[in-house]
Amino acid sequence: MSNTRKKTAAPKEVETSGAVTNAPSSDHVPETPTNVPQLGLADLNALQQIAEVAVQRGAYRVEELEVVGRTISKLKNFLAHVAATPTATPEQK
């Protein structure tokens, strides 16, 4: 095997008022992913139920229960807060 490194292209040099700076090309538009994973409130509710069933069935060791319980409590508080928060309708904006 050789110890050669691949060379990467350097950013374009941009001249502004006599000074030359390295800047990314302005014609490059970052790509936005089209299939962004979604996580909704229904998923979080399901996760809460899954965790509670796992605790009831003894799926966690005793030393893990504190972290699991704290996390489930945080999730419950978050879901209760979201449920109590009124959602804005287009007419309210």
PDB file as gemmi writes it, atoms N, CA and C in Angstrom:
CRYST1    1.000    1.000    1.000  90.00  90.00  90.00 P 1                      
ATOM      1  N   MET A   1       0.819  -1.185   0.000  1.00  0.00           N  
ATOM      2  CA  MET A   1       0.000   0.000   0.000  1.00  0.00           C  
ATOM      3  C   MET A   1       0.859   1.243   0.000  1.00  0.00           C  
ATOM      4  N   SER A   2       0.421   2.236  -0.695  1.00  0.00           N  
ATOM      5  CA  SER A   2       1.182   3.474  -0.712  1.00  0.00           C  
ATOM      6  C   SER A   2       0.602   4.447   0.303  1.00  0.00           C  
ATOM      7  N   ASN A   3       1.418   5.357   0.738  1.00  0.00           N  
ATOM      8  CA  ASN A   3       0.991   6.350   1.722  1.00  0.00           C  
ATOM      9  C   ASN A   3       0.648   7.675   1.062  1.00  0.00           C  
ATOM     10  N   THR A   4       0.061   7.631  -0.115  1.00  0.00           N  
ATOM     11  CA  THR A   4      -0.305   8.872  -0.791  1.00  0.00           C  
ATOM     12  C   THR A   4      -1.702   9.289  -0.376  1.00  0.00           C  
ATOM     13  N   ARG A   5      -1.879  10.576  -0.256  1.00  0.00           N  
ATOM     14  CA  ARG A   5      -3.175  11.119   0.107  1.00  0.00           C  
ATOM     15  C   ARG A   5      -3.840  11.693  -1.130  1.00  0.00           C  
ATOM     16  N   LYS A   6      -5.165  11.591  -1.136  1.00  0.00           N  
ATOM     17  CA  LYS A   6      -5.906  12.212  -2.223  1.00  0.00           C  
ATOM     18  C   LYS A   6      -5.975  13.702  -1.967  1.00  0.00           C  
ATOM     19  N   LYS A   7      -5.780  14.478  -2.999  1.00  0.00           N  
ATOM     20  CA  LYS A   7      -5.861  15.922  -2.859  1.00  0.00           C  
ATOM     21  C   LYS A   7      -7.301  16.363  -3.068  1.00  0.00           C  
ATOM     22  N   THR A   8      -7.744  17.257  -2.209  1.00  0.00           N  
ATOM     23  CA  THR A   8      -9.084  17.810  -2.361  1.00  0.00           C  
ATOM     24  C   THR A   8      -8.967  19.196  -2.955  1.00  0.00           C  
ATOM     25  N   ALA A   9      -9.999  19.591  -3.654  1.00  0.00           N  
ATOM     26  CA  ALA A   9     -10.003  20.897  -4.287  1.00  0.00           C  
ATOM     27  C   ALA A   9     -10.078  21.976  -3.230  1.00  0.00           C  
ATOM     28  N   ALA A  10      -9.274  22.993  -3.403  1.00  0.00           N  
ATOM     29  CA  ALA A  10      -9.279  24.119  -2.472  1.00  0.00           C  
ATOM     30  C   ALA A  10     -10.450  25.038  -2.826  1.00  0.00           C  
ATOM     31  N   PRO A  11     -10.951  25.786  -1.836  1.00  0.00           N  
ATOM     32  CA  PRO A  11     -12.022  26.721  -2.139  1.00  0.00           C  
ATOM     33  C   PRO A  11     -11.533  27.792  -3.104  1.00  0.00           C  
ATOM     34  N   LYS A  12     -12.460  28.372  -3.853  1.00  0.00           N  
ATOM     35  CA  LYS A  12     -12.101  29.426  -4.793  1.00  0.00           C  
ATOM     36  C   LYS A  12     -11.565  30.623  -4.042  1.00  0.00           C  
ATOM     37  N   GLU A  13     -10.596  31.293  -4.661  1.00  0.00           N  
ATOM     38  CA  GLU A  13     -10.117  32.534  -4.078  1.00  0.00           C  
ATOM     39  C   GLU A  13     -11.004  33.661  -4.580  1.00  0.00           C  
ATOM     40  N   VAL A  14     -11.468  34.476  -3.666  1.00  0.00           N  
ATOM     41  CA  VAL A  14     -12.355  35.578  -4.017  1.00  0.00           C  
ATOM     42  C   VAL A  14     -11.648  36.870  -3.691  1.00  0.00           C  
ATOM     43  N   GLU A  15     -11.640  37.788  -4.657  1.00  0.00           N  
ATOM     44  CA  GLU A  15     -10.991  39.069  -4.435  1.00  0.00           C  
ATOM     45  C   GLU A  15     -12.055  40.094  -4.064  1.00  0.00           C  
ATOM     46  N   THR A  16     -11.873  40.715  -2.913  1.00  0.00           N  
ATOM     47  CA  THR A  16     -12.785  41.766  -2.478  1.00  0.00           C  
ATOM     48  C   THR A  16     -11.961  42.967  -2.078  1.00  0.00           C  
ATOM     49  N   SER A  17     -12.161  44.030  -2.768  1.00  0.00           N  
ATOM     50  CA  SER A  17     -11.467  45.314  -2.532  1.00  0.00           C  
ATOM     51  C   SER A  17      -9.965  45.139  -2.339  1.00  0.00           C  
ATOM     52  N   GLY A  18      -9.360  44.407  -3.257  1.00  0.00           N  
ATOM     53  CA  GLY A  18      -7.923  44.254  -3.238  1.00  0.00           C  
ATOM     54  C   GLY A  18      -7.420  43.105  -2.371  1.00  0.00           C  
ATOM     55  N   ALA A  19      -8.227  42.582  -1.458  1.00  0.00           N  
ATOM     56  CA  ALA A  19      -7.797  41.480  -0.607  1.00  0.00           C  
ATOM     57  C   ALA A  19      -8.318  40.173  -1.187  1.00  0.00           C  
ATOM     58  N   VAL A  20      -7.529  39.142  -1.110  1.00  0.00           N  
ATOM     59  CA  VAL A  20      -7.935  37.838  -1.601  1.00  0.00           C  
ATOM     60  C   VAL A  20      -8.264  36.962  -0.397  1.00  0.00           C  
ATOM     61  N   THR A  21      -9.460  36.375  -0.415  1.00  0.00           N  
ATOM     62  CA  THR A  21      -9.860  35.492   0.680  1.00  0.00           C  
ATOM     63  C   THR A  21     -10.321  34.173   0.100  1.00  0.00           C  
ATOM     64  N   ASN A  22     -10.249  33.129   0.891  1.00  0.00           N  
ATOM     65  CA  ASN A  22     -10.769  31.833   0.498  1.00  0.00           C  
ATOM     66  C   ASN A  22     -12.230  31.775   0.892  1.00  0.00           C  
ATOM     67  N   ALA A  23     -13.085  31.497  -0.072  1.00  0.00           N  
ATOM     68  CA  ALA A  23     -14.517  31.408   0.198  1.00  0.00           C  
ATOM     69  C   ALA A  23     -15.099  30.294  -0.637  1.00  0.00           C  
ATOM     70  N   PRO A  24     -16.140  29.661  -0.155  1.00  0.00           N  
ATOM     71  CA  PRO A  24     -16.777  28.622  -0.965  1.00  0.00           C  
ATOM     72  C   PRO A  24     -17.422  29.234  -2.195  1.00  0.00           C  
ATOM     73  N   SER A  25     -17.525  28.444  -3.214  1.00  0.00           N  
ATOM     74  CA  SER A  25     -18.134  28.897  -4.450  1.00  0.00           C  
ATOM     75  C   SER A  25     -19.577  29.305  -4.223  1.00  0.00           C  
ATOM     76  N   SER A  26     -19.972  30.465  -4.757  1.00  0.00           N  
ATOM     77  CA  SER A  26     -21.336  30.937  -4.550  1.00  0.00           C  
ATOM     78  C   SER A  26     -22.333  30.210  -5.446  1.00  0.00           C  
ATOM     79  N   ASP A  27     -21.850  29.481  -6.465  1.00  0.00           N  
ATOM     80  CA  ASP A  27     -22.770  28.770  -7.341  1.00  0.00           C  
ATOM     81  C   ASP A  27     -23.129  27.383  -6.795  1.00  0.00           C  
ATOM     82  N   HIS A  28     -22.572  27.004  -5.668  1.00  0.00           N  
ATOM     83  CA  HIS A  28     -22.890  25.711  -5.057  1.00  0.00           C  
ATOM     84  C   HIS A  28     -24.081  25.869  -4.123  1.00  0.00           C  
ATOM     85  N   VAL A  29     -25.140  25.138  -4.412  1.00  0.00           N  
ATOM     86  CA  VAL A  29     -26.323  25.153  -3.565  1.00  0.00           C  
ATOM     87  C   VAL A  29     -26.341  23.851  -2.777  1.00  0.00           C  
ATOM     88  N   PRO A  30     -26.383  23.937  -1.442  1.00  0.00           N  
ATOM     89  CA  PRO A  30     -26.401  22.694  -0.671  1.00  0.00           C  
ATOM     90  C   PRO A  30     -27.662  21.903  -0.954  1.00  0.00           C  
ATOM     91  N   GLU A  31     -27.492  20.587  -1.022  1.00  0.00           N  
ATOM     92  CA  GLU A  31     -28.631  19.722  -1.297  1.00  0.00           C  
ATOM     93  C   GLU A  31     -29.445  19.522  -0.035  1.00  0.00           C  
ATOM     94  N   THR A  32     -30.757  19.552  -0.182  1.00  0.00           N  
ATOM     95  CA  THR A  32     -31.629  19.266   0.945  1.00  0.00           C  
ATOM     96  C   THR A  32     -32.197  17.873   0.749  1.00  0.00           C  
ATOM     97  N   PRO A  33     -32.153  17.059   1.781  1.00  0.00           N  
ATOM     98  CA  PRO A  33     -32.668  15.695   1.641  1.00  0.00           C  
ATOM     99  C   PRO A  33     -34.171  15.712   1.411  1.00  0.00           C  
ATOM    100  N   THR A  34     -34.627  14.851   0.527  1.00  0.00           N  
ATOM    101  CA  THR A  34     -36.057  14.801   0.228  1.00  0.00           C  
ATOM    102  C   THR A  34     -36.802  13.846   1.145  1.00  0.00           C  
ATOM    103  N   ASN A  35     -36.128  12.869   1.681  1.00  0.00           N  
ATOM    104  CA  ASN A  35     -36.765  11.889   2.564  1.00  0.00           C  
ATOM    105  C   ASN A  35     -36.262  12.063   3.990  1.00  0.00           C  
ATOM    106  N   VAL A  36     -36.626  13.173   4.612  1.00  0.00           N  
ATOM    107  CA  VAL A  36     -36.203  13.445   5.977  1.00  0.00           C  
ATOM    108  C   VAL A  36     -37.045  12.600   6.925  1.00  0.00           C  
ATOM    109  N   PRO A  37     -36.409  11.865   7.838  1.00  0.00           N  
ATOM    110  CA  PRO A  37     -37.178  11.049   8.777  1.00  0.00           C  
ATOM    111  C   PRO A  37     -38.090  11.923   9.632  1.00  0.00           C  
ATOM    112  N   GLN A  38     -39.284  11.454   9.869  1.00  0.00           N  
ATOM    113  CA  GLN A  38     -40.259  12.191  10.660  1.00  0.00           C  
ATOM    114  C   GLN A  38     -40.498  11.466  11.975  1.00  0.00           C  
ATOM    115  N   LEU A  39     -40.674  12.227  13.042  1.00  0.00           N  
ATOM    116  CA  LEU A  39     -40.998  11.694  14.353  1.00  0.00           C  
ATOM    117  C   LEU A  39     -42.095  12.570  14.917  1.00  0.00           C  
ATOM    118  N   GLY A  40     -43.252  11.978  15.153  1.00  0.00           N  
ATOM    119  CA  GLY A  40     -44.390  12.757  15.616  1.00  0.00           C  
ATOM    120  C   GLY A  40     -44.790  12.408  17.032  1.00  0.00           C  
ATOM    121  N   LEU A  41     -45.823  13.084  17.515  1.00  0.00           N  
ATOM    122  CA  LEU A  41     -46.319  12.851  18.869  1.00  0.00           C  
ATOM    123  C   LEU A  41     -46.848  11.432  19.034  1.00  0.00           C  
ATOM    124  N   ALA A  42     -47.462  10.890  17.998  1.00  0.00           N  
ATOM    125  CA  ALA A  42     -47.953   9.509  18.079  1.00  0.00           C  
ATOM    126  C   ALA A  42     -46.790   8.546  18.296  1.00  0.00           C  
ATOM    127  N   ASP A  43     -45.651   8.813  17.657  1.00  0.00           N  
ATOM    128  CA  ASP A  43     -44.466   7.975  17.843  1.00  0.00           C  
ATOM    129  C   ASP A  43     -43.947   8.080  19.281  1.00  0.00           C  
ATOM    130  N   LEU A  44     -43.955   9.286  19.825  1.00  0.00           N  
ATOM    131  CA  LEU A  44     -43.491   9.469  21.197  1.00  0.00           C  
ATOM    132  C   LEU A  44     -44.435   8.805  22.196  1.00  0.00           C  
ATOM    133  N   ASN A  45     -45.734   8.874  21.932  1.00  0.00           N  
ATOM    134  CA  ASN A  45     -46.694   8.165  22.792  1.00  0.00           C  
ATOM    135  C   ASN A  45     -46.462   6.660  22.740  1.00  0.00           C  
ATOM    136  N   ALA A  46     -46.221   6.146  21.550  1.00  0.00           N  
ATOM    137  CA  ALA A  46     -45.951   4.713  21.396  1.00  0.00           C  
ATOM    138  C   ALA A  46     -44.666   4.332  22.125  1.00  0.00           C  
ATOM    139  N   LEU A  47     -43.662   5.184  22.049  1.00  0.00           N  
ATOM    140  CA  LEU A  47     -42.399   4.924  22.737  1.00  0.00           C  
ATOM    141  C   LEU A  47     -42.596   4.881  24.250  1.00  0.00           C  
ATOM    142  N   GLN A  48     -43.411   5.776  24.761  1.00  0.00           N  
ATOM    143  CA  GLN A  48     -43.716   5.781  26.192  1.00  0.00           C  
ATOM    144  C   GLN A  48     -44.384   4.466  26.597  1.00  0.00           C  
ATOM    145  N   GLN A  49     -45.346   4.026  25.818  1.00  0.00           N  
ATOM    146  CA  GLN A  49     -46.047   2.779  26.124  1.00  0.00           C  
ATOM    147  C   GLN A  49     -45.111   1.581  26.038  1.00  0.00           C  
ATOM    148  N   ILE A  50     -44.242   1.569  25.053  1.00  0.00           N  
ATOM    149  CA  ILE A  50     -43.278   0.479  24.898  1.00  0.00           C  
ATOM    150  C   ILE A  50     -42.362   0.410  26.116  1.00  0.00           C  
ATOM    151  N   ALA A  51     -41.869   1.554  26.558  1.00  0.00           N  
ATOM    152  CA  ALA A  51     -40.974   1.579  27.712  1.00  0.00           C  
ATOM    153  C   ALA A  51     -41.685   1.118  28.973  1.00  0.00           C  
ATOM    154  N   GLU A  52     -42.933   1.544  29.160  1.00  0.00           N  
ATOM    155  CA  GLU A  52     -43.682   1.139  30.345  1.00  0.00           C  
ATOM    156  C   GLU A  52     -43.947  -0.366  30.358  1.00  0.00           C  
ATOM    157  N   VAL A  53     -44.266  -0.939  29.215  1.00  0.00           N  
ATOM    158  CA  VAL A  53     -44.486  -2.386  29.122  1.00  0.00           C  
ATOM    159  C   VAL A  53     -43.175  -3.132  29.398  1.00  0.00           C  
ATOM    160  N   ALA A  54     -42.076  -2.617  28.874  1.00  0.00           N  
ATOM    161  CA  ALA A  54     -40.787  -3.268  29.097  1.00  0.00           C  
ATOM    162  C   ALA A  54     -40.423  -3.273  30.582  1.00  0.00           C  
ATOM    163  N   VAL A  55     -40.724  -2.172  31.285  1.00  0.00           N  
ATOM    164  CA  VAL A  55     -40.460  -2.117  32.725  1.00  0.00           C  
ATOM    165  C   VAL A  55     -41.341  -3.128  33.455  1.00  0.00           C  
ATOM    166  N   GLN A  56     -42.617  -3.180  33.087  1.00  0.00           N  
ATOM    167  CA  GLN A  56     -43.543  -4.118  33.736  1.00  0.00           C  
ATOM    168  C   GLN A  56     -43.120  -5.566  33.534  1.00  0.00           C  
ATOM    169  N   ARG A  57     -42.528  -5.862  32.403  1.00  0.00           N  
ATOM    170  CA  ARG A  57     -42.121  -7.238  32.088  1.00  0.00           C  
ATOM    171  C   ARG A  57     -40.720  -7.567  32.587  1.00  0.00           C  
ATOM    172  N   GLY A  58     -40.087  -6.618  33.246  1.00  0.00           N  
ATOM    173  CA  GLY A  58     -38.761  -6.869  33.802  1.00  0.00           C  
ATOM    174  C   GLY A  58     -37.651  -6.889  32.777  1.00  0.00           C  
ATOM    175  N   ALA A  59     -37.766  -6.102  31.746  1.00  0.00           N  
ATOM    176  CA  ALA A  59     -36.764  -6.099  30.683  1.00  0.00           C  
ATOM    177  C   ALA A  59     -35.485  -5.358  31.056  1.00  0.00           C  
ATOM    178  N   TYR A  60     -35.520  -4.586  32.138  1.00  0.00           N  
ATOM    179  CA  TYR A  60     -34.355  -3.811  32.559  1.00  0.00           C  
ATOM    180  C   TYR A  60     -33.799  -4.348  33.863  1.00  0.00           C  
ATOM    181  N   ARG A  61     -32.491  -4.203  34.027  1.00  0.00           N  
ATOM    182  CA  ARG A  61     -31.857  -4.568  35.293  1.00  0.00           C  
ATOM    183  C   ARG A  61     -32.162  -3.484  36.320  1.00  0.00           C  
ATOM    184  N   VAL A  62     -32.051  -3.836  37.579  1.00  0.00           N  
ATOM    185  CA  VAL A  62     -32.375  -2.911  38.660  1.00  0.00           C  
ATOM    186  C   VAL A  62     -31.564  -1.624  38.551  1.00  0.00           C  
ATOM    187  N   GLU A  63     -30.294  -1.734  38.248  1.00  0.00           N  
ATOM    188  CA  GLU A  63     -29.447  -0.538  38.167  1.00  0.00           C  
ATOM    189  C   GLU A  63     -29.796   0.357  36.974  1.00  0.00           C  
ATOM    190  N   GLU A  64     -30.523  -0.144  36.010  1.00  0.00           N  
ATOM    191  CA  GLU A  64     -30.940   0.649  34.855  1.00  0.00           C  
ATOM    192  C   GLU A  64     -32.272   1.361  35.080  1.00  0.00           C  
ATOM    193  N   LEU A  65     -33.017   0.939  36.066  1.00  0.00           N  
ATOM    194  CA  LEU A  65     -34.375   1.452  36.248  1.00  0.00           C  
ATOM    195  C   LEU A  65     -34.423   2.941  36.569  1.00  0.00           C  
ATOM    196  N   GLU A  66     -33.434   3.466  37.259  1.00  0.00           N  
ATOM    197  CA  GLU A  66     -33.442   4.897  37.567  1.00  0.00           C  
ATOM    198  C   GLU A  66     -33.410   5.734  36.295  1.00  0.00           C  
ATOM    199  N   VAL A  67     -32.507   5.384  35.387  1.00  0.00           N  
ATOM    200  CA  VAL A  67     -32.394   6.123  34.126  1.00  0.00           C  
ATOM    201  C   VAL A  67     -33.656   5.947  33.287  1.00  0.00           C  
ATOM    202  N   VAL A  68     -34.160   4.732  33.228  1.00  0.00           N  
ATOM    203  CA  VAL A  68     -35.371   4.457  32.454  1.00  0.00           C  
ATOM    204  C   VAL A  68     -36.547   5.238  33.031  1.00  0.00           C  
ATOM    205  N   GLY A  69     -36.704   5.208  34.350  1.00  0.00           N  
ATOM    206  CA  GLY A  69     -37.801   5.922  34.991  1.00  0.00           C  
ATOM    207  C   GLY A  69     -37.708   7.417  34.784  1.00  0.00           C  
ATOM    208  N   ARG A  70     -36.519   7.965  34.904  1.00  0.00           N  
ATOM    209  CA  ARG A  70     -36.318   9.405  34.692  1.00  0.00           C  
ATOM    210  C   ARG A  70     -36.659   9.793  33.243  1.00  0.00           C  
ATOM    211  N   THR A  71     -36.232   8.974  32.315  1.00  0.00           N  
ATOM    212  CA  THR A  71     -36.492   9.260  30.900  1.00  0.00           C  
ATOM    213  C   THR A  71     -37.979   9.160  30.579  1.00  0.00           C  
ATOM    214  N   ILE A  72     -38.653   8.157  31.113  1.00  0.00           N  
ATOM    215  CA  ILE A  72     -40.092   8.016  30.894  1.00  0.00           C  
ATOM    216  C   ILE A  72     -40.829   9.197  31.510  1.00  0.00           C  
ATOM    217  N   SER A  73     -40.393   9.646  32.685  1.00  0.00           N  
ATOM    218  CA  SER A  73     -41.024  10.807  33.317  1.00  0.00           C  
ATOM    219  C   SER A  73     -40.850  12.057  32.476  1.00  0.00           C  
ATOM    220  N   LYS A  74     -39.657  12.266  31.926  1.00  0.00           N  
ATOM    221  CA  LYS A  74     -39.423  13.423  31.063  1.00  0.00           C  
ATOM    222  C   LYS A  74     -40.312  13.351  29.826  1.00  0.00           C  
ATOM    223  N   LEU A  75     -40.437  12.167  29.263  1.00  0.00           N  
ATOM    224  CA  LEU A  75     -41.273  11.985  28.079  1.00  0.00           C  
ATOM    225  C   LEU A  75     -42.735  12.261  28.403  1.00  0.00           C  
ATOM    226  N   LYS A  76     -43.208  11.746  29.544  1.00  0.00           N  
ATOM    227  CA  LYS A  76     -44.597  11.993  29.958  1.00  0.00           C  
ATOM    228  C   LYS A  76     -44.849  13.486  30.155  1.00  0.00           C  
ATOM    229  N   ASN A  77     -43.925  14.178  30.822  1.00  0.00           N  
ATOM    230  CA  ASN A  77     -44.071  15.618  31.044  1.00  0.00           C  
ATOM    231  C   ASN A  77     -44.092  16.387  29.733  1.00  0.00           C  
ATOM    232  N   PHE A  78     -43.239  15.996  28.803  1.00  0.00           N  
ATOM    233  CA  PHE A  78     -43.208  16.654  27.497  1.00  0.00           C  
ATOM    234  C   PHE A  78     -44.526  16.456  26.760  1.00  0.00           C  
ATOM    235  N   LEU A  79     -45.009  15.219  26.730  1.00  0.00           N  
ATOM    236  CA  LEU A  79     -46.257  14.934  26.022  1.00  0.00           C  
ATOM    237  C   LEU A  79     -47.435  15.649  26.681  1.00  0.00           C  
ATOM    238  N   ALA A  80     -47.457  15.735  28.017  1.00  0.00           N  
ATOM    239  CA  ALA A  80     -48.525  16.459  28.710  1.00  0.00           C  
ATOM    240  C   ALA A  80     -48.462  17.944  28.382  1.00  0.00           C  
ATOM    241  N   HIS A  81     -47.256  18.498  28.310  1.00  0.00           N  
ATOM    242  CA  HIS A  81     -47.092  19.918  27.966  1.00  0.00           C  
ATOM    243  C   HIS A  81     -47.573  20.198  26.552  1.00  0.00           C  
ATOM    244  N   VAL A  82     -47.204  19.335  25.627  1.00  0.00           N  
ATOM    245  CA  VAL A  82     -47.613  19.524  24.234  1.00  0.00           C  
ATOM    246  C   VAL A  82     -49.131  19.394  24.105  1.00  0.00           C  
ATOM    247  N   ALA A  83     -49.712  18.442  24.825  1.00  0.00           N  
ATOM    248  CA  ALA A  83     -51.164  18.249  24.764  1.00  0.00           C  
ATOM    249  C   ALA A  83     -51.902  19.452  25.341  1.00  0.00           C  
ATOM    250  N   ALA A  84     -51.315  20.115  26.335  1.00  0.00           N  
ATOM    251  CA  ALA A  84     -51.968  21.263  26.967  1.00  0.00           C  
ATOM    252  C   ALA A  84     -51.743  22.563  26.201  1.00  0.00           C  
ATOM    253  N   THR A  85     -50.801  22.585  25.290  1.00  0.00           N  
ATOM    254  CA  THR A  85     -50.497  23.782  24.518  1.00  0.00           C  
ATOM    255  C   THR A  85     -51.445  23.870  23.331  1.00  0.00           C  
ATOM    256  N   PRO A  86     -52.191  24.992  23.237  1.00  0.00           N  
ATOM    257  CA  PRO A  86     -53.093  25.126  22.088  1.00  0.00           C  
ATOM    258  C   PRO A  86     -52.294  25.303  20.802  1.00  0.00           C  
ATOM    259  N   THR A  87     -52.779  24.694  19.748  1.00  0.00           N  
ATOM    260  CA  THR A  87     -52.099  24.823  18.458  1.00  0.00           C  
ATOM    261  C   THR A  87     -52.647  26.032  17.720  1.00  0.00           C  
ATOM    262  N   ALA A  88     -51.786  26.704  17.013  1.00  0.00           N  
ATOM    263  CA  ALA A  88     -52.187  27.895  16.260  1.00  0.00           C  
ATOM    264  C   ALA A  88     -52.809  27.471  14.946  1.00  0.00           C  
ATOM    265  N   THR A  89     -53.963  28.023  14.654  1.00  0.00           N  
ATOM    266  CA  THR A  89     -54.607  27.785  13.370  1.00  0.00           C  
ATOM    267  C   THR A  89     -54.257  28.926  12.439  1.00  0.00           C  
ATOM    268  N   PRO A  90     -54.408  28.752  11.139  1.00  0.00           N  
ATOM    269  CA  PRO A  90     -54.069  29.825  10.205  1.00  0.00           C  
ATOM    270  C   PRO A  90     -54.825  31.123  10.490  1.00  0.00           C  
ATOM    271  N   GLU A  91     -56.030  31.036  11.033  1.00  0.00           N  
ATOM    272  CA  GLU A  91     -56.803  32.246  11.328  1.00  0.00           C  
ATOM    273  C   GLU A  91     -56.207  33.018  12.484  1.00  0.00           C  
ATOM    274  N   GLN A  92     -55.489  32.347  13.408  1.00  0.00           N  
ATOM    275  CA  GLN A  92     -54.922  33.001  14.583  1.00  0.00           C  
ATOM    276  C   GLN A  92     -53.628  33.730  14.276  1.00  0.00           C  
ATOM    277  N   LYS A  93     -53.000  33.444  13.177  1.00  0.00           N  
ATOM    278  CA  LYS A  93     -51.709  34.059  12.842  1.00  0.00           C  
ATOM    279  C   LYS A  93     -51.850  35.453  12.342  1.00  0.00           C  
TER     280      LYS A  93                                                      
END                                                                             
